[in-house]
Amino acid sequence: MPNYSHRETEARIKELRVAIDELEHQLMETKKLERAQHDTLDHLDEYMNAVDTKLSSLKLFWQELKRDWSL
């Protein structure tokens, strides 16, 4: 291990603390982003289910309409 003076050691410790704080902040932001993406996917699933429901209703309506026209 290199021979550091007391001041150099303290400065290095401060740099490491700042780096650790920055990494913790980035980790929290990444977790928030992942949570937001998960929520977005959940809403996308809900939207897709709503579209599927509307499509099924439209198909039923179209079948009824074709049946009524053929009478």
Secondary structure, 3 states (H helix, E strand, C coil): CCCCCHHHHHHHHHHHHHHHHHHHHHHHHHHHHHHHHHHHHHHHHHHHHHHHHHHHHHHHHHHHHHHHHHC
